[in-house]
């Protein structure tokens, strides 16, 4: 197969509608735009959401909710992620260097997901009750 032989799947493409090409096409004369009015004219356009001077819907409805600016500050780390790390003492810096968490993370929380079979020392990180128990069961410790 060559690049110049690639074609779309059968039925994936169709001919472009040719408007204004005579009565026989079914789209002659007004070309499917109806009679008169702003939308029938060339350049007849109004901005999205414009309702002819009536207060638009997006301004009639009340504002609701917010987007937290700190939503990505604390990241979740699985036990299986800790298992893969080559170091025995794990803190936020080692997680960032290993690429487990993003560089913008301000803290991390260890959650009970996956398996941990080796002893690791977790420093300066948050941990759920289950994750803490799993780390200690594997012979490790958690120091916040």
C-alpha positions as CSV (number, residue, x, y, z in Angstrom):
1,X,0.0,0.0,0.0
2,X,1.3,3.4,-0.9
3,X,0.3,6.8,0.6
4,X,-1.2,7.9,-2.6
5,X,-3.5,4.9,-2.8
6,X,-5.2,5.5,0.6
7,X,-8.9,6.3,0.3
8,X,-11.7,6.8,2.8
9,X,-14.0,3.9,3.7
10,X,-16.9,3.2,1.4
11,X,-19.8,5.5,2.3
12,X,-17.7,7.8,4.5
13,X,-17.7,10.7,2.0
14,X,-20.5,12.3,0.1
15,X,-20.8,15.0,-2.5
16,X,-21.0,18.6,-1.4
17,X,-24.4,20.2,-1.8
18,X,-24.4,22.6,-4.8
19,X,-26.9,25.3,-4.0
20,X,-28.2,27.9,-6.4
21,X,-27.8,25.7,-9.5
22,X,-31.2,25.7,-10.9
23,X,-34.7,24.4,-10.2
24,X,-33.9,20.8,-11.0
25,X,-31.5,20.5,-8.1
26,X,-34.2,21.3,-5.5
27,X,-31.9,24.0,-4.2
28,X,-32.3,26.7,-6.9
29,X,-33.6,30.3,-6.6
30,X,-33.4,31.0,-2.9
31,X,-30.9,28.2,-2.4
32,X,-32.5,26.7,0.7
33,X,-32.5,30.0,2.6
34,X,-36.2,30.8,2.5
35,X,-37.5,34.2,1.6
36,X,-36.3,37.6,3.0
37,X,-34.9,38.3,6.4
38,X,-31.4,38.6,7.8
39,X,-30.5,34.9,7.5
40,X,-31.3,34.9,3.8
41,X,-28.8,37.7,3.0
42,X,-25.1,37.3,2.3
43,X,-23.3,38.4,5.5
44,X,-26.5,38.0,7.5
45,X,-24.9,37.0,10.8
46,X,-25.5,37.7,14.5
47,X,-23.3,36.7,17.3
48,X,-23.8,33.3,19.1
49,X,-26.4,33.5,21.8
50,X,-28.0,36.7,20.4
51,X,-31.7,36.7,20.8
52,X,-32.8,39.8,18.9
53,X,-32.2,42.2,21.8
54,X,-33.9,40.0,24.4
55,X,-31.8,39.3,27.4
56,X,-29.9,36.1,26.3
57,X,-30.3,32.8,28.1
58,X,-26.7,32.8,29.5
59,X,-27.3,36.2,31.1
60,X,-30.8,35.3,32.4
61,X,-29.7,32.3,34.4
62,X,-28.0,32.8,37.8
63,X,-24.3,32.2,38.2
64,X,-23.6,29.0,40.0
65,X,-20.6,27.2,41.4
66,X,-16.9,27.9,41.0
67,X,-13.7,26.2,39.8
68,X,-11.2,25.8,42.5
69,X,-7.8,27.2,41.7
70,X,-6.2,24.7,44.1
71,X,-7.8,21.5,42.8
72,X,-4.6,20.1,41.4
73,X,-2.4,21.0,44.5
74,X,-2.8,17.6,46.3
75,X,-2.2,14.6,44.0
76,X,-3.1,10.9,44.7
77,X,-0.3,8.4,44.6
78,X,-1.0,4.6,44.6
79,X,0.9,2.0,46.6
80,X,1.8,0.4,43.2
81,X,3.6,3.6,42.3
82,X,5.7,3.5,45.5
83,X,6.5,-0.2,44.7
84,X,8.1,0.9,41.4
85,X,10.3,3.6,42.8
86,X,14.0,2.7,43.2
87,X,14.5,4.6,46.5
88,X,13.7,3.6,50.0
89,X,12.9,7.0,51.4
90,X,10.0,8.6,49.5
91,X,9.1,12.3,49.7
92,X,7.5,14.8,47.4
93,X,10.8,15.6,45.7
94,X,11.6,12.0,44.9
95,X,8.0,11.6,43.4
96,X,8.5,14.6,41.2
97,X,12.0,13.4,40.0
98,X,10.5,10.0,39.2
99,X,7.7,11.6,37.2
100,X,5.0,10.1,39.4
101,X,3.5,13.5,40.2
102,X,3.5,16.7,38.2
103,X,6.0,19.5,39.0
104,X,3.2,21.8,40.1
105,X,1.9,19.5,42.9
106,X,2.2,21.0,46.3
107,X,1.5,17.8,48.2
108,X,0.7,14.2,47.6
109,X,-1.6,11.6,49.3
110,X,-0.9,7.9,49.3
111,X,-4.0,5.9,48.7
112,X,-4.7,2.1,49.1
113,X,-4.5,0.9,45.5
114,X,-2.2,-1.8,44.3
115,X,0.3,-3.8,46.3
116,X,3.4,-2.9,48.3
117,X,5.8,-5.7,49.2
118,X,8.9,-3.9,50.2
119,X,9.7,-1.6,53.2
120,X,9.6,2.1,52.3
121,X,9.9,5.1,54.5
122,X,7.3,7.8,53.5
123,X,8.2,11.3,54.7
124,X,6.1,14.5,54.4
125,X,3.2,12.9,52.5
126,X,-0.4,12.4,53.5
127,X,-1.7,8.8,53.6
128,X,-5.1,7.2,54.0
129,X,-5.7,4.8,56.9
130,X,-5.7,1.8,54.6
131,X,-2.5,3.0,52.9
132,X,-0.8,3.6,56.2
133,X,-1.7,0.2,57.4
134,X,-0.4,-1.4,54.2
135,X,2.9,0.4,54.3
136,X,3.4,-0.6,58.0
137,X,2.4,-4.2,57.2
138,X,5.2,-4.3,54.6
139,X,7.7,-3.2,57.2
140,X,7.8,0.5,56.3
141,X,6.8,3.7,58.1
142,X,4.9,6.9,57.5
143,X,6.2,10.2,59.0
144,X,4.1,13.3,58.1
